[in-house]
C-alpha cells in the first residue's frame, strides 16, 4: 500500500479508499407463472426497477454499503418474474473529512458495486428463462440528492411538540 501522506500538505493525509469485500447478502428470483410465462411471449412486459442504497458503520474507518436492486416484469395479475438483490461491500475510508464520508459512501460506494450487481441480476433473470435484464447505468448523485430532499421534506413536515 502506498504512503497516504505522499503529495499532501505536511501532517495531512490524502484520502484513501479500499474495497475490502463484496458479497451477495440476499438474492431472490420468482417466476410464479412458469411455464406459462415462458410460452407465447408476444410482447415484452413492462419492467419496473427500484434502487436503494444504505450505508452503516462497522468500525472507525470501515463501512458496509448495500445496494438493493428490485425488478418486476409485468403486473400482479400477469407477473412474468420478480427479482431482488442486496449486494454489499465493505469499504475502508481513511483521511476523509467526516462531512464527506456519508455522501461518498452513498454515491461512490454503489457506483463501485453496481457493475457486479448488474451482472448478478442479468444472470438470475437469464437463468429464470428470460432474456438477461441489462439495467441501465444509474445516476447515484441524483439518487442521493433525491433521497436527501425527501428526508428534508419529511423532517420539515413533522410537527415539533414540546
C-alpha positions as CSV (number, residue, x, y, z in Angstrom):
1,X,0.0,0.0,0.0
2,X,1.3,3.5,-0.8
3,X,2.0,6.2,1.7
4,X,-1.2,8.0,2.3
5,X,0.6,11.3,3.0
6,X,2.6,11.5,-0.2
7,X,1.7,14.7,-2.1
8,X,-0.4,16.0,0.8
9,X,0.4,19.1,2.9
10,X,2.6,18.2,5.9
11,X,0.6,16.5,8.6
12,X,-2.4,15.9,6.4
13,X,-3.2,12.5,5.0
14,X,-4.6,12.0,1.5
15,X,-8.0,10.4,1.4
16,X,-7.8,6.7,0.7
17,X,-10.5,4.2,-0.2
18,X,-10.3,0.4,-0.4
19,X,-13.0,-2.2,-1.1
20,X,-12.2,-4.9,1.4
21,X,-15.0,-7.3,0.4
22,X,-18.0,-7.7,-1.9
23,X,-20.8,-10.2,-1.4
24,X,-24.5,-11.1,-2.0
25,X,-26.5,-10.5,1.1
26,X,-29.8,-11.6,-0.4
27,X,-30.9,-12.8,-3.8
28,X,-34.3,-14.0,-4.8
29,X,-35.9,-14.7,-8.2
30,X,-39.5,-15.7,-8.7
31,X,-41.2,-17.0,-11.8
32,X,-44.7,-17.7,-10.4
33,X,-46.4,-18.4,-13.6
34,X,-43.8,-20.8,-15.1
35,X,-44.0,-22.5,-17.6
36,X,-46.9,-20.3,-18.9
37,X,-44.8,-17.1,-18.5
38,X,-42.1,-18.6,-20.8
39,X,-44.5,-19.5,-23.6
40,X,-46.2,-17.4,-26.3
41,X,-44.5,-14.1,-25.3
42,X,-45.9,-11.8,-28.0
43,X,-45.0,-8.5,-26.2
44,X,-42.3,-7.6,-23.7
45,X,-43.8,-7.0,-20.3
46,X,-43.4,-3.6,-18.6
47,X,-40.4,-3.8,-16.3
48,X,-40.2,-1.7,-13.1
49,X,-36.9,-1.3,-11.4
50,X,-36.2,0.3,-8.0
51,X,-32.9,1.1,-6.5
52,X,-31.9,1.8,-2.9
53,X,-28.6,2.4,-1.1
54,X,-27.7,2.2,2.5
55,X,-24.5,2.5,4.5
56,X,-23.6,1.6,8.1
57,X,-20.5,1.9,10.1
58,X,-18.7,-1.3,11.0
59,X,-15.6,0.3,12.6
60,X,-13.9,3.7,12.7
61,X,-12.9,3.6,9.1
62,X,-14.9,0.6,7.7
63,X,-18.4,0.8,6.3
64,X,-20.9,-1.6,4.8
65,X,-22.6,-0.2,1.7
66,X,-25.6,-2.1,0.5
67,X,-27.1,-1.7,-3.0
68,X,-30.6,-3.1,-3.4
69,X,-32.0,-3.7,-6.9
70,X,-35.5,-4.9,-7.4
71,X,-37.1,-5.6,-10.8
72,X,-40.6,-6.7,-11.5
73,X,-41.8,-7.7,-15.0
74,X,-45.5,-7.4,-15.6
75,X,-48.3,-6.6,-13.2
76,X,-49.7,-8.5,-10.2
77,X,-52.1,-10.5,-12.5
78,X,-49.6,-11.3,-15.2
79,X,-46.3,-11.3,-13.3
80,X,-43.6,-12.7,-15.6
81,X,-40.8,-12.5,-13.0
82,X,-39.7,-10.6,-9.9
83,X,-36.2,-10.4,-8.6
84,X,-34.4,-8.7,-5.7
85,X,-30.7,-8.4,-5.0
86,X,-29.0,-6.9,-2.0
87,X,-25.3,-6.6,-2.9
88,X,-22.9,-5.2,-0.4
89,X,-19.3,-4.2,0.0
90,X,-17.1,-3.4,3.0
91,X,-15.3,-0.1,2.2
92,X,-12.5,1.4,4.2
93,X,-12.3,5.2,4.0
94,X,-9.4,7.0,5.7
95,X,-8.2,10.6,5.7
96,X,-11.5,12.0,4.6
97,X,-13.3,14.9,6.3
98,X,-16.2,13.5,8.4
99,X,-18.8,15.6,6.5
100,X,-17.7,14.0,3.2
101,X,-17.9,10.4,4.3
102,X,-21.6,9.8,4.0
103,X,-22.0,11.4,0.6
104,X,-19.0,9.5,-0.6
105,X,-20.4,6.1,0.7
106,X,-23.9,6.7,-0.8
107,X,-22.6,7.9,-4.2
108,X,-19.2,6.3,-4.9
109,X,-19.9,3.1,-2.9
110,X,-22.8,1.9,-5.1
111,X,-21.0,3.2,-8.2
112,X,-18.2,0.7,-7.4
113,X,-20.7,-2.1,-6.6
114,X,-23.2,-1.6,-9.5
115,X,-21.4,-3.4,-12.3
116,X,-21.2,-6.6,-10.2
117,X,-24.8,-6.3,-9.0
118,X,-26.0,-5.7,-12.6
119,X,-24.3,-8.8,-13.8
120,X,-25.8,-10.9,-11.0
121,X,-29.4,-9.7,-11.8
122,X,-28.8,-10.3,-15.5
123,X,-27.8,-13.9,-14.9
124,X,-30.6,-14.6,-12.5
125,X,-33.2,-13.4,-15.0
126,X,-31.5,-15.4,-17.8
127,X,-31.4,-18.5,-15.6
128,X,-35.1,-18.0,-15.0
129,X,-35.7,-18.5,-18.7
130,X,-35.9,-14.9,-19.8
131,X,-33.5,-12.7,-21.8
132,X,-30.9,-11.1,-19.5
133,X,-32.1,-7.9,-17.8
134,X,-29.4,-5.3,-18.5
135,X,-30.1,-2.5,-16.1
136,X,-29.1,0.9,-17.5
137,X,-26.4,2.8,-15.6
138,X,-27.7,4.7,-12.5
139,X,-27.0,8.3,-11.6
140,X,-26.2,7.8,-7.9
141,X,-25.6,11.6,-7.5
142,X,-29.2,12.3,-8.5
143,X,-30.4,9.4,-6.3
144,X,-28.5,10.8,-3.3
145,X,-29.9,14.3,-3.9
146,X,-33.5,12.9,-4.2
147,X,-33.2,10.9,-1.0
148,X,-31.7,13.9,0.8
149,X,-34.5,16.2,-0.4
150,X,-37.1,13.6,0.6
151,X,-35.6,13.3,4.1
152,X,-35.6,17.1,4.5
153,X,-39.2,17.3,3.4
154,X,-40.2,14.7,5.9
155,X,-38.3,16.4,8.6
156,X,-40.0,19.7,7.8
157,X,-43.4,18.1,7.7
158,X,-43.1,16.5,11.1
159,X,-44.6,18.8,13.8
160,X,-42.4,19.6,16.7
161,X,-44.0,19.2,20.1
162,X,-42.7,20.3,23.5
